[in-house]
Amino acid sequence: MKASDLQGVTKVELEHQLAGLRGELFNLRFQQATRQLRNPARMRHVKRDIARILTIMRQRESSPAGSEIK
């Protein structure tokens, strides 16, 4: 997922994606703890996707008059 792809997404969709990614990260951590994790690199990708979404959300909060950054 690229940050440029997230720029055009609404706040509700971002929150929905964020919730899904956090759930996936929880499941990946659980798999890691039980030694069933097949792709450890997936954790890294999910964490970075979460950070991208949070960054976009923060940018929108801090932009003047609530306008979206384009």
NORHUSUL-V703200 format. One record per pair of residues at least 4 apart in sequence whose ideal C-beta (glycine too) atoms are under 6 Angstrom apart, sorted by the first residue. I is the first residue (numbers start at 1). J is the second residue. If there is no record, write none. Layout:
i=I j=J
i=I j=J
This chain:
i=1 j=49
i=3 j=52
i=6 j=56
i=9 j=13
i=9 j=14
i=14 j=53
i=14 j=57
i=18 j=53
i=21 j=46
i=21 j=49
i=21 j=50
i=24 j=46
i=25 j=46
i=28 j=43
i=31 j=36
i=31 j=37
i=32 j=37
i=59 j=69
i=60 j=68
i=63 j=67
i=63 j=69
